[in-house]
Amino acid sequence: RAWLESIMLSRIGLPRPVGRLARWTRSLTGMPYGEMTIGVPKEGAHLERRVAQTPESVGKLVKAGFNVIVEKGAGLSSSFNDAAYVAA
């Protein structure tokens, strides 16, 4: 099970856990990715130009099996239009 979690983490671009974190990760029992939903909200802070996920990272999450919901206009201030997220 731990090797599968490690592979899934590497597929979405996260490093494989090492040391104490690796031992802790092995003890986890979790929910299948397909049952998890990740939300990408539009930033509401004044002058904030960042977005939580890029279209590329949303594509990786979807390929890994996650459900991803992106709020309309979430990436506009970072030059990512809604069509780019839909295409991902």
N, CA, C and O atoms as a printed pandas DataFrame, in Angstrom:
     atom_number atom_name residue_name chain_id  residue_number  x_coord  y_coord  z_coord
0              1         N          ARG        A               1    0.826   -1.204    0.000
1              2        CA          ARG        A               1    0.000    0.000    0.000
2              3         C          ARG        A               1    0.859    1.253    0.000
3              4         O          ARG        A               1    0.539    2.214   -0.699
4              5         N          ALA        A               2    1.943    1.266    0.767
5              6        CA          ALA        A               2    2.796    2.456    0.840
6              7         C          ALA        A               2    3.424    2.765   -0.511
7              8         O          ALA        A               2    3.548    3.931   -0.889
8              9         N          TRP        A               3    3.824    1.720   -1.245
9             10        CA          TRP        A               3    4.436    1.979   -2.548
10            11         C          TRP        A               3    3.427    2.586   -3.506
11            12         O          TRP        A               3    3.788    3.414   -4.343
12            13         N          LEU        A               4    2.158    2.182   -3.392
13            14        CA          LEU        A               4    1.123    2.732   -4.257
14            15         C          LEU        A               4    0.901    4.216   -3.951
15            16         O          LEU        A               4    0.784    5.028   -4.868
16            17         N          GLU        A               5    0.843    4.572   -2.652
17            18        CA          GLU        A               5    0.698    5.977   -2.271
18            19         C          GLU        A               5    1.874    6.792   -2.777
19            20         O          GLU        A               5    1.698    7.919   -3.239
20            21         N          SER        A               6    3.068    6.234   -2.694
21            22        CA          SER        A               6    4.266    6.919   -3.148
22            23         C          SER        A               6    4.219    7.163   -4.652
23            24         O          SER        A               6    4.598    8.234   -5.124
24            25         N          ILE        A               7    3.755    6.168   -5.401
25            26        CA          ILE        A               7    3.633    6.318   -6.852
26            27         C          ILE        A               7    2.598    7.390   -7.177
27            28         O          ILE        A               7    2.827    8.231   -8.047
28            29         N          MET        A               8    1.462    7.365   -6.485
29            30        CA          MET        A               8    0.414    8.349   -6.752
30            31         C          MET        A               8    0.905    9.759   -6.435
31            32         O          MET        A               8    0.590   10.695   -7.170
32            33         N          LEU        A               9    1.668    9.930   -5.359
33            34        CA          LEU        A               9    2.220   11.247   -5.033
34            35         C          LEU        A               9    3.152   11.712   -6.129
35            36         O          LEU        A               9    3.117   12.881   -6.515
36            37         N          SER        A              10    3.991   10.814   -6.644
37            38        CA          SER        A              10    4.924   11.218   -7.693
38            39         C          SER        A              10    4.198   11.542   -8.992
39            40         O          SER        A              10    4.669   12.377   -9.764
40            41         N          ARG        A              11    3.062   10.899   -9.250
41            42        CA          ARG        A              11    2.298   11.185  -10.470
42            43         C          ARG        A              11    1.742   12.599  -10.481
43            44         O          ARG        A              11    1.599   13.196  -11.549
44            45         N          ILE        A              12    1.428   13.142   -9.322
45            46        CA          ILE        A              12    0.892   14.506   -9.291
46            47         C          ILE        A              12    1.979   15.518   -8.964
47            48         O          ILE        A              12    1.684   16.671   -8.648
48            49         N          GLY        A              13    3.240   15.091   -9.039
49            50        CA          GLY        A              13    4.350   16.015   -8.914
50            51         C          GLY        A              13    4.833   16.268   -7.501
51            52         O          GLY        A              13    5.582   17.219   -7.277
52            53         N          LEU        A              14    4.429   15.450   -6.540
53            54        CA          LEU        A              14    4.893   15.616   -5.173
54            55         C          LEU        A              14    6.040   14.653   -4.905
55            56         O          LEU        A              14    6.045   13.544   -5.440
56            57         N          PRO        A              15    7.010   15.051   -4.090
57            58        CA          PRO        A              15    8.125   14.147   -3.798
58            59         C          PRO        A              15    7.666   12.952   -2.981
59            60         O          PRO        A              15    6.682   13.031   -2.245
60            61         N          ARG        A              16    8.377   11.859   -3.115
61            62        CA          ARG        A              16    8.068   10.667   -2.334
62            63         C          ARG        A              16    8.491   10.910   -0.893
63            64         O          ARG        A              16    9.550   11.490   -0.651
64            65         N          PRO        A              17    7.678   10.474    0.068
65            66        CA          PRO        A              17    8.025   10.691    1.471
66            67         C          PRO        A              17    9.241    9.866    1.870
67            68         O          PRO        A              17    9.441    8.759    1.371
68            69         N          VAL        A              18   10.055   10.414    2.778
69            70        CA          VAL        A              18   11.248    9.726    3.273
70            71         C          VAL        A              18   11.274    9.793    4.796
71            72         O          VAL        A              18   10.599   10.626    5.402
72            73         N          GLY        A              19   12.065    8.903    5.411
73            74        CA          GLY        A              19   12.261    8.925    6.853
74            75         C          GLY        A              19   10.982    8.746    7.641
75            76         O          GLY        A              19   10.164    7.876    7.343
76            77         N          ARG        A              20   10.821    9.596    8.667
77            78        CA          ARG        A              20    9.643    9.515    9.536
78            79         C          ARG        A              20    8.349    9.674    8.753
79            80         O          ARG        A              20    7.360    8.993    9.026
80            81         N          LEU        A              21    8.361   10.576    7.780
81            82        CA          LEU        A              21    7.157   10.801    6.983
82            83         C          LEU        A              21    6.767    9.540    6.221
83            84         O          LEU        A              21    5.582    9.236    6.084
84            85         N          ALA        A              22    7.758    8.809    5.728
85            86        CA          ALA        A              22    7.472    7.570    4.999
86            87         C          ALA        A              22    6.819    6.544    5.919
87            88         O          ALA        A              22    5.867    5.868    5.527
88            89         N          ARG        A              23    7.331    6.430    7.141
89            90        CA          ARG        A              23    6.735    5.477    8.095
90            91         C          ARG        A              23    5.314    5.896    8.455
91            92         O          ARG        A              23    4.424    5.052    8.559
92            93         N          TRP        A              24    5.101    7.187    8.644
93            94        CA          TRP        A              24    3.773    7.701    8.972
94            95         C          TRP        A              24    2.812    7.475    7.812
95            96         O          TRP        A              24    1.661    7.095    8.030
96            97         N          THR        A              25    3.272    7.705    6.577
97            98        CA          THR        A              25    2.435    7.546    5.398
98            99         C          THR        A              25    1.979    6.101    5.250
99           100         O          THR        A              25    0.844    5.845    4.848
100          101         N          ARG        A              26    2.859    5.151    5.575
101          102        CA          ARG        A              26    2.496    3.741    5.477
102          103         C          ARG        A              26    1.358    3.381    6.420
103          104         O          ARG        A              26    0.579    2.474    6.130
104          105         N          SER        A              27    1.252    4.079    7.541
105          106        CA          SER        A              27    0.221    3.744    8.517
106          107         C          SER        A              27   -1.133    4.367    8.184
107          108         O          SER        A              27   -2.127    4.070    8.846
108          109         N          LEU        A              28   -1.183    5.211    7.184
109          110        CA          LEU        A              28   -2.438    5.870    6.821
110          111         C          LEU        A              28   -3.386    4.922    6.106
111          112         O          LEU        A              28   -2.970    4.104    5.285
112          113         N          THR        A              29   -4.623    5.039    6.419
113          114        CA          THR        A              29   -5.656    4.407    5.617
114          115         C          THR        A              29   -6.548    5.548    5.198
115          116         O          THR        A              29   -7.039    6.298    6.042
116          117         N          GLY        A              30   -6.758    5.685    3.933
117          118        CA          GLY        A              30   -7.452    6.877    3.471
118          119         C          GLY        A              30   -8.608    6.583    2.549
119          120         O          GLY        A              30   -9.042    5.445    2.370
120          121         N          MET        A              31   -9.070    7.640    1.987
121          122        CA          MET        A              31  -10.200    7.624    1.083
122          123         C          MET        A              31   -9.661    7.558   -0.358
123          124         O          MET        A              31   -8.643    8.185   -0.651
124          125         N          PRO        A              32  -10.303    6.833   -1.242
125          126        CA          PRO        A              32   -9.867    6.812   -2.643
126          127         C          PRO        A              32   -9.939    8.216   -3.248
127          128         O          PRO        A              32  -10.845    8.990   -2.940
128          129         N          TYR        A              33   -8.982    8.526   -4.105
129          130        CA          TYR        A              33   -8.917    9.859   -4.718
130          131         C          TYR        A              33  -10.219   10.231   -5.422
131          132         O          TYR        A              33  -10.619   11.395   -5.413
132          133         N          GLY        A              34  -10.870    9.262   -6.022
133          134        CA          GLY        A              34  -12.107    9.533   -6.745
134          135         C          GLY        A              34  -13.250   10.023   -5.862
135          136         O          GLY        A              34  -14.234   10.577   -6.352
136          137         N          GLU        A              35  -13.107    9.813   -4.546
137          138        CA          GLU        A              35  -14.117   10.282   -3.612
138          139         C          GLU        A              35  -13.767   11.642   -3.022
139          140         O          GLU        A              35  -14.520   12.186   -2.214
140          141         N          MET        A              36  -12.626   12.189   -3.424
141          142        CA          MET        A              36  -12.182   13.485   -2.897
142          143         C          MET        A              36  -12.406   14.574   -3.939
143          144         O          MET        A              36  -12.222   14.354   -5.136
144          145         N          THR        A              37  -12.804   15.743   -3.470
145          146        CA          THR        A              37  -12.995   16.884   -4.348
146          147         C          THR        A              37  -12.092   18.015   -3.877
147          148         O          THR        A              37  -12.075   18.364   -2.697
148          149         N          ILE        A              38  -11.347   18.580   -4.814
149          150        CA          ILE        A              38  -10.466   19.713   -4.531
150          151         C          ILE        A              38  -11.094   20.945   -5.153
151          152         O          ILE        A              38  -11.439   20.940   -6.335
152          153         N          GLY        A              39  -11.243   21.987   -4.373
153          154        CA          GLY        A              39  -11.816   23.234   -4.871
154          155         C          GLY        A              39  -10.744   24.268   -5.120
155          156         O          GLY        A              39   -9.802   24.398   -4.339
156          157         N          VAL        A              40  -10.885   25.007   -6.208
157          158        CA          VAL        A              40   -9.957   26.099   -6.537
158          159         C          VAL        A              40  -10.767   27.394   -6.536
159          160         O          VAL        A              40  -11.447   27.702   -7.514
160          161         N          PRO        A              41  -10.694   28.160   -5.429
161          162        CA          PRO        A              41  -11.501   29.375   -5.333
162          163         C          PRO        A              41  -10.857   30.564   -6.031
163          164         O          PRO        A              41   -9.647   30.598   -6.255
164          165         N          LYS        A              42  -11.679   31.516   -6.361
165          166        CA          LYS        A              42  -11.200   32.798   -6.879
166          167         C          LYS        A              42  -10.695   33.586   -5.675
167          168         O          LYS        A              42  -11.375   33.674   -4.653
168          169         N          GLU        A              43   -9.503   34.155   -5.804
169          170        CA          GLU        A              43   -8.914   34.899   -4.694
170          171         C          GLU        A              43   -9.686   36.183   -4.449
171          172         O          GLU        A              43  -10.006   36.907   -5.392
172          173         N          GLY        A              44   -9.987   36.468   -3.193
173          174        CA          GLY        A              44  -10.774   37.648   -2.873
174          175         C          GLY        A              44   -9.981   38.772   -2.238
175          176         O          GLY        A              44  -10.505   39.873   -2.065
176          177         N          ALA        A              45   -8.713   38.517   -1.882
177          178        CA          ALA        A              45   -7.903   39.545   -1.229
178          179         C          ALA        A              45   -7.537   40.654   -2.214
179          180         O          ALA        A              45   -7.288   40.395   -3.391
180          181         N          HIS        A              46   -7.509   41.869   -1.726
181          182        CA          HIS        A              46   -7.176   43.025   -2.553
182          183         C          HIS        A              46   -5.761   42.887   -3.133
183          184         O          HIS        A              46   -4.817   42.585   -2.402
184          185         N          LEU        A              47   -5.621   43.101   -4.408
185          186        CA          LEU        A              47   -4.351   43.055   -5.159
186          187         C          LEU        A              47   -3.703   41.662   -5.208
187          188         O          LEU        A              47   -2.546   41.543   -5.610
188          189         N          GLU        A              48   -4.411   40.634   -4.817
189          190        CA          GLU        A              48   -3.857   39.275   -4.888
190          191         C          GLU        A              48   -3.944   38.767   -6.316
191          192         O          GLU        A              48   -5.019   38.795   -6.915
192          193         N          ARG        A              49   -2.834   38.302   -6.872
193          194        CA          ARG        A              49   -2.784   37.856   -8.252
194          195         C          ARG        A              49   -2.527   36.356   -8.392
195          196         O          ARG        A              49   -2.538   35.828   -9.504
196          197         N          ARG        A              50   -2.298   35.674   -7.284
197          198        CA          ARG        A              50   -2.003   34.239   -7.345
198          199         C          ARG        A              50   -3.289   33.422   -7.419
199          200         O          ARG        A              50   -4.373   33.890   -7.070
200          201         N          VAL        A              51   -3.130   32.195   -7.885
201          202        CA          VAL        A              51   -4.239   31.249   -7.925
202          203         C          VAL        A              51   -3.732   29.936   -7.315
203          204         O          VAL        A              51   -2.558   29.594   -7.451
204          205         N          ALA        A              52   -4.623   29.212   -6.648
205          206        CA          ALA        A              52   -4.225   28.008   -5.921
206          207         C          ALA        A              52   -3.698   26.903   -6.834
207          208         O          ALA        A              52   -2.782   26.178   -6.444
208          209         N          GLN        A              53   -4.246   26.756   -8.024
209          210        CA          GLN        A              53   -3.832   25.707   -8.964
210          211         C          GLN        A              53   -3.755   26.282  -10.372
211          212         O          GLN        A              53   -4.576   27.114  -10.758
212          213         N          THR        A              54   -2.776   25.837  -11.127
213          214        CA          THR        A              54   -2.682   26.208  -12.542
214          215         C          THR        A              54   -3.464   25.178  -13.354
215          216         O          THR        A              54   -3.786   24.105  -12.845
216          217         N          PRO        A              55   -3.769   25.492  -14.603
217          218        CA          PRO        A              55   -4.427   24.471  -15.435
218          219         C          PRO        A              55   -3.607   23.177  -15.525
219          220         O          PRO        A              55   -4.174   22.085  -15.553
220          221         N          GLU        A              56   -2.294   23.298  -15.570
221          222        CA          GLU        A              56   -1.427   22.115  -15.639
222          223         C          GLU        A              56   -1.576   21.248  -14.381
223          224         O          GLU        A              56   -1.696   20.026  -14.480
224          225         N          SER        A              57   -1.569   21.878  -13.206
225          226        CA          SER        A              57   -1.687   21.099  -11.971
226          227         C          SER        A              57   -3.094   20.503  -11.825
227          228         O          SER        A              57   -3.249   19.413  -11.274
228          229         N          VAL        A              58   -4.107   21.204  -12.309
229          230        CA          VAL        A              58   -5.474   20.653  -12.294
230          231         C          VAL        A              58   -5.531   19.412  -13.173
231          232         O          VAL        A              58   -6.145   18.414  -12.795
232          233         N          GLY        A              59   -4.899   19.462  -14.342
233          234        CA          GLY        A              59   -4.857   18.295  -15.229
234          235         C          GLY        A              59   -4.201   17.099  -14.562
235          236         O          GLY        A              59   -4.670   15.971  -14.710
236          237         N          LYS        A              60   -3.109   17.337  -13.820
237          238        CA          LYS        A              60   -2.422   16.248  -13.116
238          239         C          LYS        A              60   -3.306   15.653  -12.024
239          240         O          LYS        A              60   -3.350   14.437  -11.840
240          241         N          LEU        A              61   -4.000   16.518  -11.312
241          242        CA          LEU        A              61   -4.886   16.028  -10.254
242          243         C          LEU        A              61   -6.029   15.194  -10.830
243          244         O          LEU        A              61   -6.374   14.149  -10.279
244          245         N          VAL        A              62   -6.610   15.649  -11.927
245          246        CA          VAL        A              62   -7.703   14.911  -12.571
246          247         C          VAL        A              62   -7.206   13.568  -13.082
247          248         O          VAL        A              62   -7.885   12.554  -12.919
248          249         N          LYS        A              63   -6.029   13.549  -13.700
249          250        CA          LYS        A              63   -5.460   12.278  -14.191
250          251         C          LYS        A              63   -5.183   11.313  -13.056
251          252         O          LYS        A              63   -5.271   10.098  -13.235
252          253         N          ALA        A              64   -4.846   11.850  -11.874
253          254        CA          ALA        A              64   -4.594   10.990  -10.709
254          255         C          ALA        A              64   -5.894   10.458  -10.108
255          256         O          ALA        A              64   -5.864    9.556   -9.271
256          257         N          GLY        A              65   -7.044   11.013  -10.533
257          258        CA          GLY        A              65   -8.325   10.501  -10.074
258          259         C          GLY        A              65   -9.131   11.441   -9.193
259          260         O          GLY        A              65  -10.251   11.106   -8.807
260          261         N          PHE        A              66   -8.590   12.605   -8.868
261          262        CA          PHE        A              66   -9.319   13.559   -8.027
262          263         C          PHE        A              66  -10.439   14.236   -8.806
263          264         O          PHE        A              66  -10.358   14.370  -10.027
264          265         N          ASN        A              67  -11.480   14.662   -8.103
265          266        CA          ASN        A              67  -12.494   15.541   -8.672
266          267         C          ASN        A              67  -12.031   16.963   -8.365
267          268         O          ASN        A              67  -11.700   17.267   -7.219
268          269         N          VAL        A              68  -12.003   17.825   -9.356
269          270        CA          VAL        A              68  -11.542   19.198   -9.148
270          271         C          VAL        A              68  -12.619   20.165   -9.622
271          272         O          VAL        A              68  -13.126   20.053  -10.739
272          273         N          ILE        A              69  -12.960   21.115   -8.757
273          274        CA          ILE        A              69  -13.929   22.152   -9.092
274          275         C          ILE        A              69  -13.197   23.491   -9.075
275          276         O          ILE        A              69  -12.582   23.854   -8.073
276          277         N          VAL        A              70  -13.265   24.219  -10.184
277          278        CA          VAL        A              70  -12.593   25.519  -10.292
278          279         C          VAL        A              70  -13.661   26.600  -10.381
279          280         O          VAL        A              70  -14.533   26.554  -11.249
280          281         N          GLU        A              71  -13.587   27.579   -9.470
281          282        CA          GLU        A              71  -14.544   28.682   -9.492
282          283         C          GLU        A              71  -14.345   29.522  -10.753
283          284         O          GLU        A              71  -13.214   29.752  -11.180
284          285         N          LYS        A              72  -15.426   29.967  -11.331
285          286        CA          LYS        A              72  -15.366   30.786  -12.542
286          287         C          LYS        A              72  -14.503   32.023  -12.281
287          288         O          LYS        A              72  -14.724   32.753  -11.315
288          289         N          GLY        A              73  -13.519   32.248  -13.154
289          290        CA          GLY        A              73  -12.640   33.416  -13.042
290          291         C          GLY        A              73  -11.517   33.260  -12.043
291          292         O          GLY        A              73  -10.829   34.236  -11.743
292          293         N          ALA        A              74  -11.306   32.052  -11.513
293          294        CA          ALA        A              74  -10.283   31.845  -10.482
294          295         C          ALA        A              74   -8.881   32.211  -10.957
295          296         O          ALA        A              74   -8.089   32.737  -10.174
296          297         N          GLY        A              75   -8.562   31.949  -12.203
297          298        CA          GLY        A              75   -7.200   32.188  -12.672
298          299         C          GLY        A              75   -7.007   33.439  -13.501
299          300         O          GLY        A              75   -5.909   33.672  -14.006
300          301         N          LEU        A              76   -8.032   34.245  -13.654
301          302        CA          LEU        A              76   -7.936   35.412  -14.545
302          303         C          LEU        A              76   -6.830   36.384  -14.151
303          304         O          LEU        A              76   -6.122   36.890  -15.022
304          305         N          SER        A              77   -6.667   36.655  -12.860
305          306        CA          SER        A              77   -5.634   37.602  -12.442
306          307         C          SER        A              77   -4.227   37.035  -12.622
307          308         O          SER        A              77   -3.250   37.782  -12.581
308          309         N          SER        A              78   -4.118   35.716  -12.823
309          310        CA          SER        A              78   -2.830   35.067  -13.087
310          311         C          SER        A              78   -2.671   34.709  -14.557
311          312         O          SER        A              78   -1.782   33.940  -14.921
312          313         N          SER        A              79   -3.530   35.265  -15.398
313          314        CA          SER        A              79   -3.499   35.052  -16.853
314          315         C          SER        A              79   -3.884   33.640  -17.280
315          316         O          SER        A              79   -3.436   33.168  -18.325
316          317         N          PHE        A              80   -4.707   32.963  -16.489
317          318        CA          PHE        A              80   -5.251   31.660  -16.869
318          319         C          PHE        A              80   -6.753   31.833  -17.057
319          320         O          PHE        A              80   -7.471   32.129  -16.102
320          321         N          ASN        A              81   -7.226   31.649  -18.282
321          322        CA          ASN        A              81   -8.662   31.809  -18.497
322          323         C          ASN        A              81   -9.400   30.511  -18.167
323          324         O          ASN        A              81   -8.789   29.454  -18.010
324          325         N          ASP        A              82  -10.713   30.615  -18.065
325          326        CA          ASP        A              82  -11.526   29.458  -17.689
326          327         C          ASP        A              82  -11.409   28.326  -18.703
327          328         O          ASP        A              82  -11.471   27.154  -18.330
328          329         N          ALA        A              83  -11.243   28.661  -19.973
329          330        CA          ALA        A              83  -11.116   27.640  -21.016
330          331         C          ALA        A              83   -9.890   26.757  -20.803
331          332         O          ALA        A              83   -9.919   25.567  -21.116
332          333         N          ALA        A              84   -8.813   27.335  -20.269
333          334        CA          ALA        A              84   -7.598   26.553  -20.005
334          335         C          ALA        A              84   -7.857   25.498  -18.923
335          336         O          ALA        A              84   -7.345   24.382  -19.004
336          337         N          TYR        A              85   -8.642   25.852  -17.927
337          338        CA          TYR        A              85   -8.989   24.892  -16.879
338          339         C          TYR        A              85   -9.912   23.801  -17.412
339          340         O          TYR        A              85   -9.763   22.631  -17.057
340          341         N          VAL        A              86  -10.855   24.175  -18.253
341          342        CA          VAL        A              86  -11.765   23.183  -18.841
342          343         C          VAL        A              86  -10.987   22.205  -19.715
343          344         O          VAL        A              86  -11.259   21.004  -19.700
344          345         N          ALA        A              87  -10.023   22.712  -20.474
345          346        CA          ALA        A              87   -9.213   21.861  -21.346
346          347         C          ALA        A              87   -8.346   20.885  -20.554
347          348         O          ALA        A              87   -8.037   19.791  -21.025
348          349         N          ALA        A              88   -7.962   21.291  -19.352
349          350        CA          ALA        A              88   -7.116   20.421  -18.502
350          351         C          ALA        A              88   -7.935   19.257  -18.021
351          352         O          ALA        A              88   -7.426   18.403  -17.295
